[in-house]
Amino acid sequence: MSSKKVLIPLPGTDFDPTEAAVPWRILTKAGVQVVFATPDGRAASCDSRMITGRGLGPLAFALVADKNGKAAYQCMMASAEFVNPISWASIHSEDYDGILLPGGHAPGMKEYLESKKLQSVVAEFFEAGKLVGAICHGVVLVSRSLSKEGKSVLWGRVTTSLLKSQELLAWGLTCLWLKDYYRTYPQTVEDEVRSNLKERRDFRQGPPALFRDSAEDLDRGYVVEDRNYLSARWPGDAHLFATRYLQKILT
């Protein structure tokens, strides 16, 4: 049993189920203690469209969580730690060895992405040199977190995030009936993250994101590592992202 303890903050609703549940499953299976945190200390709910495919049209099969993501989410929902989260106000960064930040694109994510409390917490983890992992829109939260010098904590680091091409493709395929469901903000995730980097070339796109990874096929995933910081692009990178995160938290 590991003595490591990892914090996973979530919004009250609309987080991506795969990006939260796959890391939870991989970490807890290895004996890492996971603590969830939500705005009010109540259990969060995911973006249900990513489970049901409701309203996603004929390409729902490609946009929703795959069988691995759905299975991990069902297990996570029944876990004691998910059902009994702490509140964001109760977070003390010194209590944890690392923080892991899932993403999600639906409107409920804004309270998470715009939270000054969470941005302050993320900055504290960077300042202390503790492990920080972010995937998809979770990288937006990281990029908005400021160091004591007033710059993004990603200034001078390399990162990835949800790609502009991925975001615009999903939006283009569904905007006629779902409007801006896939556009959390007018500015794309990639463009905002790049704007907070020291050099635009510090953003890494990686290989084409055509297929989702799995526990049996990690090579399909893509992760960028920079010292105590790991980033990934989309649910299709979740298994590799979580595996790399686990390796680093245990060292």
N, C-alpha and C positions, 0 to 999 in steps of 0.2 A: 504494500500500500504506500503510495507516494504521500509526502507531506506537503506537496505543492497545492496552492490555492489560486484559482483563476476567477476573475470577475467577468461576467457577461452582462452588460447593460442592454436593455431593450426598451423600445417605446411601448406605450400602452397597447397599440395595435399596429398592424400592417408591416411588421418585420418579415423578412424572407425566411420561410421555414427551413429550407435546406442550409442556408448560411449560418443559422443558429444551431440547428439540431445535429448536423453532421459533426461539427467540432465538439458539441456537448457529448455526443456518443463516444467519439474517439478518446477524448480526455477522460471521461468517467470510467471507461473500460480499462484504462491504464492506471486507475486509482487516484487521479487528480480530483481534488474537490472543486466543484463549480458552484459559484454563487451568482444567481440572477438578480438583477436590480431593475425595477420599473419606476415610473414617475411617482406612483402612490403606494407601492408595496403590494399591489394586487397582481395576480397572474396576468400575463400579457396574452394577446391573441395575434396570430400571424395574419398575413394577407391571404384571406381565404381563396382568392382567385388562383393563387399559386398551388393550391391543393385540388380545387374542384375544376378549374379551367373555365368557370362560368364567364361568359361574355368574351372569351378570347378568340372566338371564331374558329375557322377550320384548321388553324395552325396551333391550337391549344396544346396538342401533344408535344410540341417542341418548346413551348413557353412555360408550361407548368413544371413543378417539381417532378423528378423521375421517381421510380419505385424506391430507390435508396433514400432519397430525401424524404419521401412520404413515410417510409417505415421508421426512420430516425425521429421524425417529428411526432409520430404516434407514441413512441417510447418516451420521448422527452416530456410530452404533455402529461404523462402519468407519473413523472418523477417527483419526489418530494421537493427537490430544490426549485423546480419550475413552478410548482403550485404554491410555494411559500417564498417568494422573492423578498428582498429588502427594498426599501425606497431609495431613490437617487440621493435624497438628503442624508441617508444613513451611510453613504459610501465614505470609507476612509482608505485612501490608497495604500497606506502603510500596512494594511491587513492582508495584502495580496501580493503574490509573486508575479502576476501578469494580468493583463486585460485583453479581452478579445471582443472585437466590434463587428457584429453582423451588419448586413445592409438590408435593403428593401427600397422600393421606389414609390409605393402608393402614398397618398396624402398624410396618413397617420405618422409617417416617418419624420415629418418636419419638426415635431416637438423634440425628437431625439437629436436630429442634425443641428438644430438651433439652440440646444440647451447650453447655457453658460456654465452650469454645474458640471455637465459631462465634459465640456471642453476643458474646464479647469482640472478635472480629474485626469484626463488624458495627458495634459501638460505635466502633471505631477509624476505620472509613470515615466515619461520621457526624462524628466529632470533626475529621477532616481535611478535611471538606467535599467528599469524593469522591462520585461517583455511586453511589447504591444503588437497585436495582430489586428488587421482590418481587411475586410473583403467588400467589394462592390461599393455601395454608398457609405459603408463604414469609413472609407478613406476620406470622404467629404468631412466627416466629423473630425478626423485627425487633422486634416489640412486647415480646418478653422480654429484649431487649438493653438494658442500662442505661447511662446517661450517667454522667459523673463525679459528678453530683449525686444519683445513686441513683434517678433516674426513668427510665421507658422513653424510648428515643431518639425515640419518636413523640409524646412529651408536647409539646403546642403545635403539632403538625402535623396536616394532614388526610390521610386515607388511605381506601382501600377494602380489601377482602379477599374471600374466599369468603363469600357471603351466607348468613345463617341459613336463609333460605327455600330456597336451593339445597341446602344440606347436609341439611336435614330431609326434603326431597322425595326425594333420592337414597336416603337411609336408609329412608324409609317405603316406597319401592318395592321394596326388597331385603332388609329386615331379617328377614323370615320365614325365609329360608334362609341369608343372609350375616351375620345377627346385626348386630354393630356395625362391620362393615367400613367403612362410610361415616362412622362417628363415631369419629374418632381419639381424642377425649377426651369425657367427659360434657358438658363445656361446649362450646358451638358456637364455631367460629372467630370469627364476628362478635362474639359476646358477650365472648370473651376480649380481642380487640383493642380493642373499645370500652372495656373496663375499664382499659386502660392509656393512654387518651387524656385530655387535659386536660378536654375537653368531649365528651360523647357525640355532640353534633352535628358533631364533627370527623370522624365516620365518614360516608362517602359511598356510598350504595347504587347510584347510577346508574340507567339505564333498565332495563327488564326484560331479563334475560339469556336470550333465547329462541333465538338463532341464533349459530353460531360465525362469527368473522371469518375472513378469508383475505387473502392478499397483494393480491387484486383487489378486496376489499370490506372495507376497514379500518373503515368506518363502523359495522359491527356490533359492534366492540370498544368497550371502555370503560377509560380509564386516568385515575388521579388523580395530578396532579403538584404537588409542594410543594418548591420550591427544588431541592436535589440528590437528591430522593427521588421515585421513581415506584412506583405500586402498581396492581395489576389483580386481577380476581376469580376467573377460572376459565380453562380452556384456550381457551374461546371468545373471550378477549381477547388471546391470545398474540401474534398478528401485529401488532396495533396497539401493544401493550406493547413488543415488541421493536423496532419501527420508531421509536417515540418514544425508547426507550433509546439506539438507535444515533444518532439525531439529537443527543441531548444529549452522548453520549460524544465525538462528533466536533467539538463546538463548544468 
